[in-house]
């Protein structure tokens, strides 16, 4: 196997392992034991790291080279098929064995490069979905935090409203007591006024009686 096909096989194995890790890590019943902060750090690194952008650019160049190998393998298979059709009248077994070996290796290289390209597309789409899922989890976590804060604020407002209602009830009771005391005061005031008027009336009558009785006593003394 040529070195570039060996490298292609290594890339294919790496893609298979990476795809397996991505698929297993996103199943709840088979989720890998990765802490949440690590996953978020990986997300930030994958989204905003210039190193990751350069790596993706490098991988695009490699996959472009693999695509060229894929096209070359197809053309090589076509040449082998044309040679087989042109040499059908020969019965040289060594020649036929050589042709079959070339065709076998060409088909192997075709499958190798084809599967590598196909799995690269699947891996790219899967990784994009995983990154989007991690983003949604991050947004959901923030939304839950905000909802919890809002709930706490609402509960605090409810508690304040209950306190104010209790204070208002106490003030209403105090107002009723003050009104009752004011009513009692008005009643006492009226009674005092009536008693004062009665006292003045009696005092006036008493003075009148004294004035009347004084001349009578004076006449008796004479």
C-alpha positions as a Markdown table, in Angstrom:
| # | Residue | x | y | z |
|---|---|---|---|---|
| 1 | Unk | 0.0 | 0.0 | 0.0 |
| 2 | Unk | 1.4 | 3.4 | -1.0 |
| 3 | Unk | 2.0 | 5.9 | 1.8 |
| 4 | Unk | -0.8 | 8.2 | 0.8 |
| 5 | Unk | -3.3 | 5.4 | 0.9 |
| 6 | Unk | -1.9 | 4.3 | 4.3 |
| 7 | Unk | -2.4 | 7.9 | 5.5 |
| 8 | Unk | -5.9 | 7.8 | 4.0 |
| 9 | Unk | -6.6 | 4.6 | 6.0 |
| 10 | Unk | -5.3 | 6.3 | 9.2 |
| 11 | Unk | -7.7 | 9.2 | 8.6 |
| 12 | Unk | -10.6 | 6.8 | 8.0 |
| 13 | Unk | -9.9 | 5.1 | 11.3 |
| 14 | Unk | -9.6 | 8.4 | 13.1 |
| 15 | Unk | -12.9 | 9.5 | 11.6 |
| 16 | Unk | -14.6 | 6.3 | 12.7 |
| 17 | Unk | -13.3 | 6.7 | 16.3 |
| 18 | Unk | -14.3 | 10.4 | 16.4 |
| 19 | Unk | -17.8 | 9.6 | 15.1 |
| 20 | Unk | -18.2 | 6.8 | 17.6 |
| 21 | Unk | -17.3 | 9.1 | 20.5 |
| 22 | Unk | -19.6 | 11.9 | 19.3 |
| 23 | Unk | -22.5 | 9.4 | 18.9 |
| 24 | Unk | -22.0 | 7.8 | 22.3 |
| 25 | Unk | -21.4 | 11.0 | 24.1 |
| 26 | Unk | -24.8 | 12.4 | 23.1 |
| 27 | Unk | -26.9 | 9.4 | 24.2 |
| 28 | Unk | -28.2 | 9.9 | 27.7 |
| 29 | Unk | -28.0 | 6.3 | 28.6 |
| 30 | Unk | -24.4 | 6.0 | 27.3 |
| 31 | Unk | -23.2 | 9.5 | 27.9 |
| 32 | Unk | -19.4 | 9.8 | 28.5 |
| 33 | Unk | -18.4 | 11.0 | 32.0 |
| 34 | Unk | -17.4 | 14.4 | 30.9 |
| 35 | Unk | -18.1 | 17.3 | 33.3 |
| 36 | Unk | -20.3 | 20.0 | 32.1 |
| 37 | Unk | -17.6 | 22.7 | 32.4 |
| 38 | Unk | -15.3 | 20.6 | 30.2 |
| 39 | Unk | -17.9 | 20.3 | 27.5 |
| 40 | Unk | -18.6 | 24.0 | 27.6 |
| 41 | Unk | -14.8 | 24.7 | 27.4 |
| 42 | Unk | -14.6 | 22.4 | 24.4 |
| 43 | Unk | -17.5 | 24.2 | 22.8 |
| 44 | Unk | -15.9 | 27.6 | 23.3 |
| 45 | Unk | -12.6 | 26.3 | 21.9 |
| 46 | Unk | -14.3 | 24.7 | 18.9 |
| 47 | Unk | -16.2 | 27.9 | 18.1 |
| 48 | Unk | -13.7 | 30.7 | 18.8 |
| 49 | Unk | -10.2 | 29.2 | 18.6 |
| 50 | Unk | -8.1 | 30.3 | 15.6 |
| 51 | Unk | -6.1 | 27.0 | 16.0 |
| 52 | Unk | -9.3 | 25.1 | 15.3 |
| 53 | Unk | -10.0 | 27.3 | 12.2 |
| 54 | Unk | -6.5 | 26.6 | 10.9 |
| 55 | Unk | -6.9 | 22.9 | 11.6 |
| 56 | Unk | -10.2 | 22.8 | 9.6 |
| 57 | Unk | -8.5 | 24.6 | 6.7 |
| 58 | Unk | -5.7 | 22.0 | 6.8 |
| 59 | Unk | -8.2 | 19.1 | 6.8 |
| 60 | Unk | -10.0 | 20.6 | 3.9 |
| 61 | Unk | -6.8 | 20.5 | 1.9 |
| 62 | Unk | -6.2 | 16.9 | 2.9 |
| 63 | Unk | -9.7 | 15.9 | 1.9 |
| 64 | Unk | -9.2 | 17.7 | -1.4 |
| 65 | Unk | -6.2 | 15.5 | -2.0 |
| 66 | Unk | -8.2 | 12.4 | -1.0 |
| 67 | Unk | -10.9 | 13.5 | -3.5 |
| 68 | Unk | -8.2 | 13.7 | -6.2 |
| 69 | Unk | -7.1 | 10.1 | -5.3 |
| 70 | Unk | -10.7 | 9.0 | -5.5 |
| 71 | Unk | -11.0 | 10.4 | -9.1 |
| 72 | Unk | -7.7 | 8.8 | -10.0 |
| 73 | Unk | -8.8 | 5.5 | -8.7 |
| 74 | Unk | -12.0 | 5.7 | -10.8 |
| 75 | Unk | -10.0 | 6.5 | -13.9 |
| 76 | Unk | -7.6 | 3.6 | -13.1 |
| 77 | Unk | -10.5 | 1.2 | -12.8 |
| 78 | Unk | -11.8 | 2.3 | -16.2 |
| 79 | Unk | -8.3 | 1.8 | -17.8 |
| 80 | Unk | -8.1 | -1.7 | -16.3 |
| 81 | Unk | -11.6 | -2.6 | -17.6 |
| 82 | Unk | -10.6 | -1.3 | -21.0 |
| 83 | Unk | -7.4 | -3.4 | -20.9 |
| 84 | Unk | -9.4 | -6.5 | -19.9 |
| 85 | Unk | -11.9 | -5.9 | -22.8 |
| 86 | Unk | -9.0 | -5.4 | -25.3 |
| 87 | Unk | -7.0 | -8.5 | -24.2 |
| 88 | Unk | -9.8 | -11.0 | -23.9 |
| 89 | Unk | -8.3 | -13.2 | -26.7 |
| 90 | Unk | -5.2 | -13.8 | -24.6 |
| 91 | Unk | -5.0 | -16.7 | -22.2 |
| 92 | Unk | -1.9 | -15.9 | -20.2 |
| 93 | Unk | -2.7 | -16.8 | -16.6 |
| 94 | Unk | 0.1 | -14.6 | -15.2 |
| 95 | Unk | -1.3 | -11.7 | -17.1 |
| 96 | Unk | -4.8 | -12.4 | -15.9 |
| 97 | Unk | -3.6 | -12.6 | -12.4 |
| 98 | Unk | -1.8 | -9.3 | -12.7 |
| 99 | Unk | -4.9 | -7.7 | -14.1 |
| 100 | Unk | -7.1 | -9.1 | -11.3 |
| 101 | Unk | -4.6 | -7.9 | -8.7 |
| 102 | Unk | -4.5 | -4.4 | -10.2 |
| 103 | Unk | -8.3 | -4.4 | -10.3 |
| 104 | Unk | -8.5 | -5.6 | -6.7 |
| 105 | Unk | -6.1 | -2.9 | -5.4 |
| 106 | Unk | -7.9 | -0.3 | -7.5 |
| 107 | Unk | -11.3 | -1.3 | -6.0 |
| 108 | Unk | -9.7 | -1.3 | -2.5 |
| 109 | Unk | -8.4 | 2.2 | -3.0 |
| 110 | Unk | -11.8 | 3.3 | -4.4 |
| 111 | Unk | -13.6 | 2.0 | -1.4 |
| 112 | Unk | -11.0 | 3.4 | 1.0 |
| 113 | Unk | -11.1 | 6.9 | -0.5 |
| 114 | Unk | -14.8 | 6.9 | -1.1 |
| 115 | Unk | -15.7 | 5.8 | 2.5 |
| 116 | Unk | -13.2 | 8.4 | 3.9 |
| 117 | Unk | -14.8 | 11.2 | 1.9 |
| 118 | Unk | -18.4 | 10.0 | 2.8 |
| 119 | Unk | -17.6 | 9.7 | 6.5 |
| 120 | Unk | -15.9 | 13.1 | 6.5 |
| 121 | Unk | -19.2 | 14.6 | 5.3 |
| 122 | Unk | -21.2 | 12.7 | 8.0 |
| 123 | Unk | -18.6 | 13.6 | 10.6 |
| 124 | Unk | -18.8 | 17.3 | 9.7 |
| 125 | Unk | -22.6 | 17.3 | 9.9 |
| 126 | Unk | -22.6 | 15.3 | 13.2 |
| 127 | Unk | -20.1 | 17.6 | 14.8 |
| 128 | Unk | -22.1 | 20.7 | 13.7 |
| 129 | Unk | -25.2 | 19.1 | 15.3 |
| 130 | Unk | -23.3 | 18.3 | 18.5 |
| 131 | Unk | -22.0 | 21.9 | 18.7 |
| 132 | Unk | -25.5 | 23.2 | 18.2 |
| 133 | Unk | -26.8 | 20.9 | 20.9 |
| 134 | Unk | -24.1 | 22.1 | 23.3 |
| 135 | Unk | -25.1 | 25.7 | 22.5 |
| 136 | Unk | -28.7 | 24.9 | 23.2 |
| 137 | Unk | -27.8 | 23.3 | 26.5 |
| 138 | Unk | -25.8 | 26.4 | 27.4 |
| 139 | Unk | -28.8 | 28.6 | 26.4 |
| 140 | Unk | -31.1 | 26.4 | 28.4 |
| 141 | Unk | -28.9 | 26.6 | 31.4 |
| 142 | Unk | -28.8 | 30.4 | 31.2 |
| 143 | Unk | -32.6 | 30.4 | 30.8 |
| 144 | Unk | -33.1 | 28.2 | 33.8 |
| 145 | Unk | -30.8 | 30.5 | 35.8 |
| 146 | Unk | -32.7 | 33.5 | 34.7 |
| 147 | Unk | -36.0 | 31.8 | 35.4 |
| 148 | Unk | -34.8 | 30.9 | 38.9 |
| 149 | Unk | -33.8 | 34.5 | 39.5 |
| 150 | Unk | -37.2 | 35.7 | 38.3 |
| 151 | Unk | -38.9 | 33.2 | 40.5 |
| 152 | Unk | -36.9 | 34.4 | 43.5 |
| 153 | Unk | -37.8 | 38.0 | 42.7 |
| 154 | Unk | -41.5 | 37.0 | 42.3 |
| 155 | Unk | -41.4 | 35.2 | 45.6 |
| 156 | Unk | -39.7 | 38.1 | 47.3 |
| 157 | Unk | -42.4 | 40.4 | 45.9 |
| 158 | Unk | -45.1 | 38.1 | 47.1 |
| 159 | Unk | -43.6 | 38.0 | 50.6 |
| 160 | Unk | -43.4 | 41.8 | 50.5 |
| 161 | Unk | -47.0 | 42.0 | 49.4 |
| 162 | Unk | -48.0 | 39.7 | 52.3 |
| 163 | Unk | -46.1 | 41.9 | 54.7 |
| 164 | Unk | -47.8 | 45.0 | 53.4 |
| 165 | Unk | -51.2 | 43.3 | 53.7 |
| 166 | Unk | -50.5 | 42.4 | 57.3 |
| 167 | Unk | -49.4 | 46.0 | 58.0 |
| 168 | Unk | -52.5 | 47.3 | 56.3 |
| 169 | Unk | -54.6 | 45.0 | 58.4 |
| 170 | Unk | -52.9 | 46.2 | 61.6 |
| 171 | Unk | -53.4 | 49.8 | 60.5 |
| 172 | Unk | -57.1 | 49.2 | 59.8 |
| 173 | Unk | -57.5 | 47.7 | 63.3 |
| 174 | Unk | -55.8 | 50.7 | 64.8 |
| 175 | Unk | -57.9 | 53.1 | 62.7 |
| 176 | Unk | -61.1 | 51.3 | 64.0 |
| 177 | Unk | -59.8 | 51.6 | 67.6 |
| 178 | Unk | -59.1 | 55.3 | 67.1 |
| 179 | Unk | -62.5 | 55.9 | 65.6 |
| 180 | Unk | -64.1 | 54.1 | 68.5 |
| 181 | Unk | -62.0 | 56.1 | 71.0 |
| 182 | Unk | -62.9 | 59.3 | 69.1 |
| 183 | Unk | -66.6 | 58.3 | 69.3 |
| 184 | Unk | -66.2 | 57.7 | 73.0 |
| 185 | Unk | -64.5 | 61.0 | 73.4 |
| 186 | Unk | -67.3 | 62.8 | 71.5 |
| 187 | Unk | -69.8 | 61.1 | 73.7 |
| 188 | Unk | -68.0 | 62.1 | 76.8 |
| 189 | Unk | -67.6 | 65.6 | 75.5 |
| 190 | Unk | -71.4 | 65.8 | 74.9 |
| 191 | Unk | -72.1 | 64.5 | 78.3 |
| 192 | Unk | -69.7 | 67.0 | 79.9 |
| 193 | Unk | -71.3 | 69.8 | 78.0 |
| 194 | Unk | -74.7 | 68.6 | 79.1 |
| 195 | Unk | -73.5 | 68.3 | 82.7 |
| 196 | Unk | -71.9 | 71.8 | 82.5 |
| 197 | Unk | -75.1 | 73.3 | 81.2 |
| 198 | Unk | -77.1 | 71.5 | 83.9 |
| 199 | Unk | -74.7 | 72.7 | 86.5 |
| 200 | Unk | -74.9 | 76.3 | 85.3 |
| 201 | Unk | -78.7 | 76.1 | 85.2 |
| 202 | Unk | -78.7 | 74.8 | 88.8 |
| 203 | Unk | -76.2 | 77.4 | 89.9 |
| 204 | Unk | -78.4 | 80.1 | 88.4 |
| 205 | Unk | -81.5 | 78.8 | 90.1 |
| 206 | Unk | -79.5 | 78.6 | 93.3 |
| 207 | Unk | -78.4 | 82.2 | 93.0 |
| 208 | Unk | -81.9 | 83.2 | 92.3 |
| 209 | Unk | -83.2 | 81.4 | 95.4 |
| 210 | Unk | -80.5 | 83.0 | 97.5 |
| 211 | Unk | -81.4 | 86.5 | 96.2 |
| 212 | Unk | -85.1 | 85.8 | 97.0 |
| 213 | Unk | -84.4 | 84.4 | 100.4 |
| 214 | Unk | -82.1 | 87.2 | 101.5 |
| 215 | Unk | -84.7 | 90.1 | 101.7 |
| 216 | Unk | -87.1 | 87.8 | 103.5 |
| 217 | Unk | -84.6 | 87.1 | 106.3 |
| 218 | Unk | -83.7 | 90.8 | 106.5 |
| 219 | Unk | -87.3 | 91.7 | 107.0 |
| 220 | Unk | -87.6 | 89.1 | 109.8 |
| 221 | Unk | -84.6 | 90.5 | 111.6 |
| 222 | Unk | -86.3 | 94.0 | 111.5 |
